[in-house]
C-alpha cells in the first residue's frame, strides 16, 4: 500500500507567500508515507489503521501551507509495522503506546538538506492534540481520538524538525 501526496495544489495556493518563507524555512515538494499493513500479524491493527498513509501525509501537508516549492525537499516516511502492531496489542494501555517510523529528507538541489532519522511519538505527546475537555481515562488505542492525536503529534514533529 503506497500512496503519494504531491503538494501541487498547495504550491499553487501558496505562490505568493513562498518567497517570504524561502530564506528561513525548508521548502517541500513531496510527502510520501509507507506502511505495509499486510505485514501486520495483528488483524485489528491492520483494519483500524488502514488509512494511516493518507492521514499522516495529509496531516503533514496541512502544516506545510506556504512552504511548498517544485525545488523543495522530499519527505519520505516508513512507519514501523512491528511497533504499530505492538502498540495496538499492548495490554498495558494507551499510556505506553507509540507510533514510530524512519523519516528521510531528500533534496535534489541542496546537499545540506539530507537527513534520515527515527521518530517515535509516545501517547503523552499526543495528548496535546486531543479535543479540549476530552476524558483521557476513557481513551483506548482503537478510538478515533487516540488515532487522530497520534497522527497529529507525529506530523507536528516531522514539520518542526525540518528547520531545526
C-alpha positions as CSV (number, residue, x, y, z in Angstrom):
1,X,0.0,0.0,0.0
2,X,1.8,3.1,-1.1
3,X,0.3,6.5,-1.8
4,X,1.9,9.7,-2.7
5,X,0.7,13.2,-1.9
6,X,2.1,15.8,-4.2
7,X,1.7,19.3,-2.9
8,X,0.9,20.8,-6.3
9,X,-2.4,22.2,-5.0
10,X,-0.7,23.8,-2.0
11,X,2.0,25.1,-4.2
12,X,-0.4,27.0,-6.4
13,X,-2.2,28.3,-3.3
14,X,0.9,29.5,-1.7
15,X,2.9,31.0,-4.6
16,X,2.5,34.5,-3.2
17,X,3.7,33.5,0.3
18,X,6.5,31.2,-0.6
19,X,9.2,33.9,-1.2
20,X,8.7,35.3,2.3
21,X,9.4,31.9,3.8
22,X,12.1,30.7,1.3
23,X,15.1,32.2,3.2
24,X,14.1,30.9,6.7
25,X,12.3,27.6,6.1
26,X,12.9,24.4,4.3
27,X,10.5,24.2,1.3
28,X,8.9,20.9,0.5
29,X,7.9,19.4,-2.8
30,X,6.5,16.0,-1.8
31,X,5.4,13.9,1.1
32,X,5.3,10.1,0.9
33,X,4.3,7.7,3.8
34,X,4.5,4.0,3.5
35,X,3.1,1.3,5.7
36,X,3.0,-2.4,4.8
37,X,-0.2,-3.2,6.6
38,X,-0.4,-6.6,5.0
39,X,2.7,-7.5,7.1
40,X,0.9,-6.8,10.3
41,X,0.2,-10.0,12.2
42,X,-2.5,-8.2,14.2
43,X,-5.6,-8.1,12.1
44,X,-7.2,-5.4,14.4
45,X,-4.2,-3.1,13.8
46,X,-4.4,-3.6,10.1
47,X,-8.1,-2.9,10.0
48,X,-8.0,0.1,12.3
49,X,-5.0,1.9,10.8
50,X,-5.9,1.2,7.2
51,X,-5.8,4.9,6.2
52,X,-2.6,5.9,8.1
53,X,-0.6,6.6,4.9
54,X,-3.1,9.1,3.6
55,X,-4.0,10.6,7.0
56,X,-0.3,11.1,8.0
57,X,0.6,12.6,4.6
58,X,-2.4,15.0,4.8
59,X,-1.6,16.0,8.4
60,X,2.0,16.9,7.3
61,X,0.9,18.7,4.2
62,X,-1.6,20.7,6.2
63,X,1.3,22.0,8.3
64,X,3.2,23.0,5.2
65,X,0.9,25.6,3.7
66,X,3.2,28.4,2.4
67,X,6.2,26.1,2.4
68,X,5.8,24.2,-0.9
69,X,8.1,24.6,-3.9
70,X,8.9,22.5,-7.0
71,X,12.6,22.7,-5.9
72,X,11.8,21.7,-2.3
73,X,12.8,18.6,-0.4
74,X,11.0,15.2,-0.5
75,X,9.9,13.8,2.8
76,X,9.7,10.0,2.9
77,X,8.4,8.1,6.0
78,X,8.3,4.4,6.6
79,X,6.1,3.5,9.5
80,X,7.4,0.7,11.7
81,X,4.8,-2.0,11.3
82,X,6.1,-4.0,14.2
83,X,5.8,-1.1,16.6
84,X,2.3,-0.3,15.2
85,X,1.2,-3.8,15.9
86,X,2.7,-3.8,19.4
87,X,1.0,-0.6,20.2
88,X,-2.4,-1.9,19.4
89,X,-1.8,-5.2,21.2
90,X,-0.3,-3.6,24.2
91,X,-2.2,-4.8,27.3
92,X,-0.5,-2.1,29.4
93,X,-2.8,0.5,27.9
94,X,-2.7,3.7,26.0
95,X,-0.1,5.5,28.1
96,X,2.6,3.1,27.0
97,X,1.8,3.3,23.3
98,X,3.8,4.9,20.5
99,X,3.9,5.5,16.7
100,X,7.3,5.0,15.2
101,X,8.9,5.3,11.8
102,X,12.0,6.2,9.8
103,X,11.9,9.7,8.3
104,X,14.1,10.7,5.3
105,X,14.5,14.2,4.0
106,X,16.0,14.3,0.5
107,X,16.8,17.3,-1.7
108,X,17.6,17.1,-5.4
109,X,19.2,20.6,-5.3
110,X,20.7,21.3,-1.9
111,X,23.4,19.0,-0.5
112,X,22.8,20.3,3.0
113,X,19.2,19.1,3.0
114,X,19.7,15.4,3.5
115,X,18.7,13.7,6.8
116,X,17.5,10.3,8.0
117,X,16.2,9.8,11.5
118,X,14.0,7.5,13.5
119,X,11.0,9.2,15.1
120,X,8.8,7.8,17.8
121,X,5.9,9.7,19.2
122,X,4.6,8.5,22.6
123,X,1.0,8.9,23.7
124,X,1.9,11.6,26.2
125,X,3.0,13.8,23.2
126,X,-0.4,13.1,21.5
127,X,-2.4,14.3,24.5
128,X,-1.8,17.9,23.3
129,X,-3.8,17.1,20.1
130,X,-6.9,15.6,21.8
131,X,-10.2,17.6,21.8
132,X,-10.4,20.1,24.6
133,X,-12.1,18.6,27.6
134,X,-11.7,15.0,26.3
135,X,-11.7,12.4,29.1
136,X,-8.3,10.7,28.7
137,X,-9.2,8.0,31.1
138,X,-11.8,6.7,28.7
139,X,-9.4,6.5,25.8
140,X,-8.4,3.3,24.0
141,X,-5.9,2.6,21.2
142,X,-8.8,1.9,18.8
143,X,-10.6,5.2,19.4
144,X,-10.7,7.9,16.8
145,X,-9.4,10.5,19.3
146,X,-6.3,8.3,20.0
147,X,-5.6,7.8,16.3
148,X,-6.1,11.5,15.4
149,X,-3.8,12.6,18.3
150,X,-1.0,10.2,17.4
151,X,-1.2,11.2,13.7
152,X,-1.1,14.9,14.6
153,X,1.8,14.5,17.1
154,X,3.9,12.6,14.5
155,X,3.1,15.1,11.7
156,X,3.9,18.0,14.0
157,X,7.3,16.6,15.0
158,X,8.3,15.9,11.3
159,X,7.5,19.5,10.3
160,X,9.2,21.1,13.3
161,X,12.3,19.1,12.6
162,X,12.6,20.4,9.0
163,X,14.2,23.6,10.2
164,X,15.7,22.5,13.5
